[in-house]
Amino acid sequence: MLKVNEYFDGKAKSIAFQTSSLPATVGVISPGEYEFGTSKKETMTVISGVLTVLLPGMEEWMTYGSGEFFEVAGQASFKARTDIDTAYLCTYE
């Protein structure tokens, strides 16, 4: 069963689904700067576009393009910003 999630007044939307091994979401983030919270460990892969993130405990923003990924521990938060619509795949452990 698919579940649609919407955040930041519709500027970030995702569809939740189950992969063969892990729960996941695929979504799009519109231009802007946002802060996301995690409940489980997340692996976020950029599918299209560019996402710049400030990960927990880091002082420097890192930029990820198509095909690149980053991980965020559970029970944490991270900041993300983009200048263009950016699509991603996120898996949860």
BALUMDREN-268490 format. One record per atom (N, C-alpha, C, O): residue number from 0; x, y, z. Coordinates in Angstrom, 1 decimal. Layout:
+------+--------+--------+--------+
| resi |     xx |     yy |     zz |
+------+--------+--------+--------+
|  NUM |      X |      Y |      Z |
...
+------+--------+--------+--------+
***
This chain:
+------+--------+--------+--------+
| resi |     xx |     yy |     zz |
+------+--------+--------+--------+
|    0 |    0.8 |   -1.2 |    0.0 |
|    0 |    0.0 |    0.0 |    0.0 |
|    0 |    0.9 |    1.2 |    0.0 |
|    0 |    1.8 |    1.3 |    0.8 |
|    1 |    0.6 |    2.2 |   -0.9 |
|    1 |    1.4 |    3.4 |   -0.9 |
|    1 |    0.8 |    4.4 |    0.0 |
|    1 |   -0.4 |    4.5 |    0.2 |
|    2 |    1.7 |    5.2 |    0.6 |
|    2 |    1.3 |    6.3 |    1.5 |
|    2 |    1.9 |    7.6 |    1.1 |
|    2 |    3.2 |    7.6 |    1.0 |
|    3 |    1.1 |    8.6 |    0.9 |
|    3 |    1.7 |    9.9 |    0.5 |
|    3 |    2.0 |   10.8 |    1.7 |
|    3 |    1.1 |   10.9 |    2.6 |
|    4 |    3.2 |   11.4 |    1.8 |
|    4 |    3.5 |   12.3 |    2.9 |
|    4 |    3.8 |   13.6 |    2.3 |
|    4 |    4.3 |   13.8 |    1.2 |
|    5 |    3.4 |   14.7 |    3.0 |
|    5 |    3.6 |   16.0 |    2.6 |
|    5 |    4.2 |   16.9 |    3.8 |
|    5 |    3.7 |   16.8 |    4.9 |
|    6 |    5.2 |   17.6 |    3.5 |
|    6 |    5.9 |   18.4 |    4.5 |
|    6 |    6.1 |   19.9 |    4.0 |
|    6 |    6.1 |   20.1 |    2.8 |
|    7 |    6.3 |   20.8 |    4.9 |
|    7 |    6.6 |   22.2 |    4.6 |
|    7 |    5.6 |   22.8 |    3.6 |
|    7 |    6.0 |   23.3 |    2.6 |
|    8 |    4.3 |   22.7 |    3.9 |
|    8 |    3.3 |   23.3 |    3.1 |
|    8 |    3.4 |   22.8 |    1.7 |
|    8 |    3.1 |   23.6 |    0.7 |
|    9 |    3.7 |   21.5 |    1.5 |
|    9 |    3.7 |   20.9 |    0.2 |
|    9 |    5.0 |   21.1 |   -0.6 |
|    9 |    5.0 |   20.7 |   -1.8 |
|   10 |    6.0 |   21.7 |    0.0 |
|   10 |    7.2 |   21.9 |   -0.7 |
|   10 |    8.1 |   20.6 |   -0.7 |
|   10 |    9.1 |   20.6 |   -1.4 |
|   11 |    7.8 |   19.6 |    0.1 |
|   11 |    8.4 |   18.3 |    0.0 |
|   11 |    7.3 |   17.3 |    0.1 |
|   11 |    6.5 |   17.3 |    1.0 |
|   12 |    7.4 |   16.4 |   -0.8 |
|   12 |    6.4 |   15.3 |   -0.9 |
|   12 |    7.1 |   14.0 |   -1.1 |
|   12 |    8.1 |   13.9 |   -1.9 |
|   13 |    6.5 |   12.9 |   -0.5 |
|   13 |    7.1 |   11.6 |   -0.8 |
|   13 |    6.0 |   10.5 |   -0.8 |
|   13 |    4.9 |   10.8 |   -0.3 |
|   14 |    6.3 |    9.4 |   -1.4 |
|   14 |    5.4 |    8.3 |   -1.4 |
|   14 |    6.2 |    7.1 |   -0.7 |
|   14 |    7.3 |    6.8 |   -1.1 |
|   15 |    5.6 |    6.6 |    0.3 |
|   15 |    6.2 |    5.5 |    1.1 |
|   15 |    5.8 |    4.2 |    0.4 |
|   15 |    4.7 |    4.0 |    0.0 |
|   16 |    6.8 |    3.2 |    0.4 |
|   16 |    6.5 |    1.9 |   -0.1 |
|   16 |    7.5 |    0.9 |    0.6 |
|   16 |    8.4 |    1.3 |    1.3 |
|   17 |    7.3 |   -0.4 |    0.3 |
|   17 |    8.2 |   -1.4 |    0.9 |
|   17 |    9.0 |   -2.0 |   -0.3 |
|   17 |    8.5 |   -2.5 |   -1.2 |
|   18 |   10.4 |   -1.9 |   -0.1 |
|   18 |   11.3 |   -2.5 |   -1.1 |
|   18 |   11.3 |   -4.0 |   -0.7 |
|   18 |   10.6 |   -4.5 |    0.2 |
|   19 |   12.1 |   -4.8 |   -1.4 |
|   19 |   12.2 |   -6.2 |   -1.1 |
|   19 |   12.8 |   -6.5 |    0.2 |
|   19 |   12.7 |   -7.5 |    0.8 |
|   20 |   13.6 |   -5.4 |    0.8 |
|   20 |   14.2 |   -5.7 |    2.1 |
|   20 |   14.0 |   -4.6 |    3.1 |
|   20 |   14.1 |   -4.8 |    4.3 |
|   21 |   13.7 |   -3.3 |    2.7 |
|   21 |   13.5 |   -2.2 |    3.6 |
|   21 |   12.4 |   -1.3 |    3.3 |
|   21 |   12.0 |   -1.2 |    2.1 |
|   22 |   11.8 |   -0.7 |    4.3 |
|   22 |   10.8 |    0.4 |    3.9 |
|   22 |   11.5 |    1.6 |    3.3 |
|   22 |   12.7 |    1.8 |    3.6 |
|   23 |   10.8 |    2.3 |    2.4 |
|   23 |   11.5 |    3.4 |    1.7 |
|   23 |   10.5 |    4.4 |    1.3 |
|   23 |    9.2 |    4.2 |    1.4 |
|   24 |   11.0 |    5.6 |    0.9 |
|   24 |   10.2 |    6.6 |    0.3 |
|   24 |   10.9 |    7.1 |   -0.9 |
|   24 |   12.1 |    7.1 |   -1.0 |
|   25 |   10.1 |    7.6 |   -1.9 |
|   25 |   10.7 |    8.3 |   -3.0 |
|   25 |    9.9 |    9.6 |   -3.1 |
|   25 |    8.7 |    9.7 |   -2.9 |
|   26 |   10.7 |   10.7 |   -3.3 |
|   26 |   10.0 |   12.0 |   -3.2 |
|   26 |   10.8 |   13.1 |   -3.9 |
|   26 |   11.8 |   12.9 |   -4.6 |
|   27 |   10.2 |   14.3 |   -3.8 |
|   27 |   10.7 |   15.5 |   -4.4 |
|   27 |   10.7 |   16.6 |   -3.4 |
|   27 |    9.8 |   16.8 |   -2.7 |
|   28 |   11.8 |   17.4 |   -3.4 |
|   28 |   12.0 |   18.6 |   -2.5 |
|   28 |   12.1 |   19.8 |   -3.4 |
|   28 |   13.0 |   19.8 |   -4.3 |
|   29 |   11.2 |   20.7 |   -3.2 |
|   29 |   11.2 |   22.0 |   -4.0 |
|   29 |   12.3 |   22.9 |   -3.5 |
|   29 |   12.8 |   22.7 |   -2.3 |
|   30 |   12.7 |   23.9 |   -4.3 |
|   30 |   13.7 |   24.9 |   -3.8 |
|   30 |   13.4 |   25.5 |   -2.4 |
|   30 |   12.2 |   25.8 |   -2.2 |
|   31 |   14.4 |   25.6 |   -1.6 |
|   31 |   14.3 |   26.1 |   -0.2 |
|   31 |   15.2 |   25.5 |    0.7 |
|   31 |   16.1 |   24.7 |    0.3 |
|   32 |   15.1 |   25.8 |    2.0 |
|   32 |   15.9 |   25.2 |    3.1 |
|   32 |   15.0 |   24.7 |    4.1 |
|   32 |   14.0 |   25.3 |    4.5 |
|   33 |   15.3 |   23.4 |    4.6 |
|   33 |   14.4 |   22.7 |    5.4 |
|   33 |   15.2 |   22.0 |    6.5 |
|   33 |   16.4 |   21.7 |    6.4 |
|   34 |   14.5 |   21.6 |    7.6 |
|   34 |   15.1 |   20.8 |    8.6 |
|   34 |   14.2 |   19.5 |    8.8 |
|   34 |   13.0 |   19.6 |    9.1 |
|   35 |   14.8 |   18.4 |    8.6 |
|   35 |   14.1 |   17.1 |    8.7 |
|   35 |   14.6 |   16.3 |   10.0 |
|   35 |   15.7 |   16.4 |   10.4 |
|   36 |   13.6 |   15.6 |   10.6 |
|   36 |   14.0 |   14.8 |   11.7 |
|   36 |   13.9 |   13.3 |   11.3 |
|   36 |   13.1 |   13.0 |   10.4 |
|   37 |   14.7 |   12.4 |   11.9 |
|   37 |   14.6 |   11.0 |   11.6 |
|   37 |   14.2 |   10.2 |   12.8 |
|   37 |   14.4 |   10.6 |   14.0 |
|   38 |   13.5 |    9.1 |   12.6 |
|   38 |   13.2 |    8.2 |   13.7 |
|   38 |   14.0 |    7.0 |   13.6 |
|   38 |   14.3 |    6.3 |   14.6 |
|   39 |   14.4 |    6.6 |   12.4 |
|   39 |   15.2 |    5.4 |   12.1 |
|   39 |   16.4 |    5.9 |   11.3 |
|   39 |   16.4 |    7.0 |   10.8 |
|   40 |   17.4 |    5.0 |   11.2 |
|   40 |   18.6 |    5.3 |   10.3 |
|   40 |   18.1 |    5.5 |    8.9 |
|   40 |   17.3 |    4.7 |    8.4 |
|   41 |   18.5 |    6.5 |    8.2 |
|   41 |   18.1 |    6.8 |    6.8 |
|   41 |   19.3 |    6.8 |    5.9 |
|   41 |   20.3 |    7.4 |    6.2 |
|   42 |   19.1 |    6.2 |    4.7 |
|   42 |   20.1 |    6.4 |    3.7 |
|   42 |   19.4 |    7.1 |    2.5 |
|   42 |   18.4 |    6.5 |    2.0 |
|   43 |   19.8 |    8.3 |    2.2 |
|   43 |   19.1 |    9.1 |    1.2 |
|   43 |   20.0 |    9.2 |    0.0 |
|   43 |   21.1 |    9.7 |    0.0 |
|   44 |   19.4 |    8.8 |   -1.2 |
|   44 |   20.1 |    8.8 |   -2.5 |
|   44 |   19.5 |    9.8 |   -3.3 |
|   44 |   18.2 |    9.8 |   -3.5 |
|   45 |   20.2 |   10.8 |   -3.9 |
|   45 |   19.7 |   11.8 |   -4.8 |
|   45 |   19.5 |   11.1 |   -6.2 |
|   45 |   20.4 |   10.4 |   -6.7 |
|   46 |   18.3 |   11.2 |   -6.7 |
|   46 |   18.0 |   10.6 |   -8.0 |
|   46 |   18.2 |   11.6 |   -9.1 |
|   46 |   18.7 |   11.3 |  -10.2 |
|   47 |   17.7 |   12.8 |   -8.9 |
|   47 |   17.8 |   13.9 |   -9.9 |
|   47 |   18.0 |   15.2 |   -9.1 |
|   47 |   17.3 |   15.4 |   -8.1 |
|   48 |   18.8 |   16.1 |   -9.6 |
|   48 |   19.0 |   17.4 |   -9.0 |
|   48 |   20.2 |   17.4 |   -8.1 |
|   48 |   21.1 |   16.6 |   -8.2 |
|   49 |   20.2 |   18.3 |   -7.1 |
|   49 |   21.3 |   18.5 |   -6.2 |
|   49 |   20.7 |   18.9 |   -4.8 |
|   49 |   19.8 |   19.7 |   -4.7 |
|   50 |   21.3 |   18.2 |   -3.8 |
|   50 |   20.8 |   18.5 |   -2.4 |
|   50 |   22.1 |   18.8 |   -1.6 |
|   50 |   23.0 |   18.0 |   -1.6 |
|   51 |   22.0 |   19.9 |   -0.9 |
|   51 |   23.1 |   20.3 |    0.0 |
|   51 |   22.6 |   20.1 |    1.4 |
|   51 |   21.6 |   20.6 |    1.8 |
|   52 |   23.4 |   19.4 |    2.3 |
|   52 |   22.9 |   19.0 |    3.6 |
|   52 |   23.9 |   19.4 |    4.7 |
|   52 |   25.1 |   19.4 |    4.4 |
|   53 |   23.4 |   19.7 |    5.8 |
|   53 |   24.2 |   19.8 |    7.0 |
|   53 |   23.8 |   18.7 |    8.0 |
|   53 |   22.8 |   18.7 |    8.6 |
|   54 |   24.7 |   17.7 |    8.1 |
|   54 |   24.5 |   16.5 |    8.8 |
|   54 |   24.8 |   16.7 |   10.3 |
|   54 |   25.5 |   17.6 |   10.7 |
|   55 |   24.1 |   15.9 |   11.2 |
|   55 |   24.4 |   16.0 |   12.6 |
|   55 |   25.8 |   16.0 |   13.0 |
|   55 |   26.6 |   15.1 |   12.5 |
|   56 |   26.3 |   16.9 |   13.8 |
|   56 |   27.7 |   16.9 |   14.3 |
|   56 |   28.6 |   17.5 |   13.3 |
|   56 |   29.8 |   17.6 |   13.6 |
|   57 |   28.2 |   17.9 |   12.1 |
|   57 |   29.1 |   18.5 |   11.1 |
|   57 |   28.9 |   20.0 |   11.1 |
|   57 |   27.9 |   20.6 |   11.5 |
|   58 |   30.0 |   20.7 |   10.7 |
|   58 |   30.0 |   22.2 |   10.7 |
|   58 |   29.9 |   22.7 |    9.2 |
|   58 |   29.6 |   23.8 |    9.0 |
|   59 |   30.2 |   21.8 |    8.3 |
|   59 |   30.3 |   22.1 |    6.9 |
|   59 |   29.2 |   21.5 |    6.1 |
|   59 |   28.9 |   20.3 |    6.2 |
|   60 |   28.5 |   22.3 |    5.2 |
|   60 |   27.5 |   21.7 |    4.4 |
|   60 |   28.1 |   20.9 |    3.3 |
|   60 |   29.2 |   21.2 |    2.8 |
|   61 |   27.5 |   19.8 |    2.9 |
|   61 |   28.0 |   18.9 |    1.9 |
|   61 |   27.0 |   18.8 |    0.8 |
|   61 |   25.8 |   18.8 |    1.0 |
|   62 |   27.4 |   18.7 |   -0.5 |
|   62 |   26.5 |   18.7 |   -1.6 |
|   62 |   26.6 |   17.4 |   -2.3 |
|   62 |   27.6 |   16.8 |   -2.5 |
|   63 |   25.4 |   16.8 |   -2.6 |
|   63 |   25.2 |   15.5 |   -3.2 |
|   63 |   24.4 |   15.7 |   -4.5 |
|   63 |   23.3 |   16.3 |   -4.5 |
|   64 |   24.9 |   15.1 |   -5.6 |
|   64 |   24.2 |   15.1 |   -6.9 |
|   64 |   23.6 |   13.7 |   -7.2 |
|   64 |   23.7 |   12.8 |   -6.4 |
|   65 |   23.1 |   13.6 |   -8.4 |
|   65 |   22.5 |   12.4 |   -8.9 |
|   65 |   23.3 |   11.2 |   -8.7 |
|   65 |   24.5 |   11.2 |   -9.1 |
|   66 |   22.8 |   10.2 |   -8.0 |
|   66 |   23.5 |    8.9 |   -7.8 |
|   66 |   24.3 |    8.9 |   -6.5 |
|   66 |   24.9 |    7.8 |   -6.1 |
|   67 |   24.5 |   10.0 |   -5.8 |
|   67 |   25.2 |   10.1 |   -4.6 |
|   67 |   24.3 |    9.9 |   -3.4 |
|   67 |   23.1 |   10.2 |   -3.5 |
|   68 |   24.8 |    9.4 |   -2.2 |
|   68 |   24.0 |    9.2 |   -1.1 |
|   68 |   24.7 |    9.7 |    0.2 |
|   68 |   25.9 |    9.8 |    0.2 |
|   69 |   23.9 |    9.8 |    1.3 |
|   69 |   24.4 |   10.1 |    2.6 |
|   69 |   23.5 |    9.4 |    3.6 |
|   69 |   22.4 |    9.0 |    3.3 |
|   70 |   24.0 |    9.2 |    4.8 |
|   70 |   23.3 |    8.5 |    5.9 |
|   70 |   23.1 |    9.4 |    7.1 |
|   70 |   23.9 |   10.3 |    7.4 |
|   71 |   22.0 |    9.2 |    7.7 |
|   71 |   21.6 |   10.0 |    8.9 |
|   71 |   21.2 |    9.0 |   10.0 |
|   71 |   20.3 |    8.1 |    9.7 |
|   72 |   21.7 |    9.1 |   11.2 |
|   72 |   21.3 |    8.2 |   12.3 |
|   72 |   19.9 |    8.4 |   12.7 |
|   72 |   19.3 |    9.5 |   12.4 |
|   73 |   19.3 |    7.4 |   13.3 |
|   73 |   17.9 |    7.6 |   13.8 |
|   73 |   17.9 |    8.6 |   15.0 |
|   73 |   18.9 |    8.8 |   15.6 |
|   74 |   16.8 |    9.1 |   15.3 |
|   74 |   16.6 |   10.1 |   16.3 |
|   74 |   17.5 |   11.3 |   16.2 |
|   74 |   18.1 |   11.7 |   17.2 |
|   75 |   17.7 |   11.8 |   15.0 |
|   75 |   18.5 |   12.9 |   14.7 |
|   75 |   17.8 |   13.9 |   13.8 |
|   75 |   16.7 |   13.6 |   13.4 |
|   76 |   18.4 |   15.0 |   13.5 |
|   76 |   17.8 |   15.9 |   12.5 |
|   76 |   19.0 |   16.4 |   11.6 |
|   76 |   20.1 |   16.5 |   12.0 |
|   77 |   18.6 |   16.8 |   10.4 |
|   77 |   19.6 |   17.4 |    9.5 |
|   77 |   18.9 |   18.5 |    8.7 |
|   77 |   17.7 |   18.5 |    8.5 |
|   78 |   19.7 |   19.4 |    8.2 |
|   78 |   19.2 |   20.5 |    7.4 |
|   78 |   19.5 |   20.2 |    5.9 |
|   78 |   20.5 |   19.6 |    5.6 |
|   79 |   18.6 |   20.6 |    5.0 |
|   79 |   18.8 |   20.3 |    3.6 |
|   79 |   18.3 |   21.6 |    2.9 |
|   79 |   17.4 |   22.2 |    3.2 |
|   80 |   19.0 |   21.9 |    1.8 |
|   80 |   18.6 |   23.0 |    0.9 |
|   80 |   18.9 |   22.6 |   -0.5 |
|   80 |   19.8 |   21.8 |   -0.9 |
|   81 |   18.1 |   23.2 |   -1.4 |
|   81 |   18.2 |   23.0 |   -2.8 |
|   81 |   17.7 |   24.2 |   -3.6 |
|   81 |   16.8 |   24.9 |   -3.1 |
|   82 |   18.3 |   24.5 |   -4.7 |
|   82 |   17.9 |   25.6 |   -5.6 |
|   82 |   17.0 |   25.1 |   -6.7 |
|   82 |   16.4 |   25.9 |   -7.5 |
|   83 |   16.9 |   23.8 |   -6.9 |
|   83 |   16.1 |   23.2 |   -8.0 |
|   83 |   15.3 |   22.0 |   -7.4 |
|   83 |   15.6 |   21.5 |   -6.4 |
|   84 |   14.2 |   21.7 |   -8.1 |
|   84 |   13.5 |   20.5 |   -7.7 |
|   84 |   14.4 |   19.3 |   -7.7 |
|   84 |   15.1 |   19.0 |   -8.6 |
|   85 |   14.5 |   18.6 |   -6.5 |
|   85 |   15.4 |   17.5 |   -6.4 |
|   85 |   14.6 |   16.2 |   -5.9 |
|   85 |   13.9 |   16.3 |   -4.9 |
|   86 |   14.8 |   15.1 |   -6.7 |
|   86 |   14.2 |   13.9 |   -6.3 |
|   86 |   15.2 |   13.0 |   -5.6 |
|   86 |   16.4 |   13.0 |   -5.8 |
|   87 |   14.6 |   12.2 |   -4.7 |
|   87 |   15.4 |   11.3 |   -3.9 |
|   87 |   14.7 |   10.0 |   -3.6 |
|   87 |   13.5 |    9.8 |   -3.7 |
|   88 |   15.5 |    9.0 |   -3.2 |
|   88 |   15.1 |    7.7 |   -2.7 |
|   88 |   15.7 |    7.6 |   -1.3 |
|   88 |   16.9 |    7.7 |   -1.1 |
|   89 |   14.8 |    7.3 |   -0.3 |
|   89 |   15.3 |    7.1 |    1.1 |
|   89 |   14.9 |    5.8 |    1.6 |
|   89 |   13.7 |    5.4 |    1.5 |
|   90 |   15.8 |    5.0 |    2.2 |
|   90 |   15.5 |    3.8 |    2.8 |
|   90 |   15.7 |    3.9 |    4.3 |
|   90 |   16.5 |    4.7 |    4.8 |
|   91 |   15.0 |    3.1 |    5.1 |
|   91 |   14.9 |    3.2 |    6.5 |
|   91 |   15.3 |    1.9 |    7.2 |
|   91 |   14.8 |    0.8 |    6.8 |
|   92 |   16.2 |    1.9 |    8.2 |
|   92 |   16.6 |    0.7 |    8.9 |
|   92 |   16.3 |    0.9 |   10.4 |
|   92 |   16.6 |   -0.1 |   11.1 |
+------+--------+--------+--------+
***
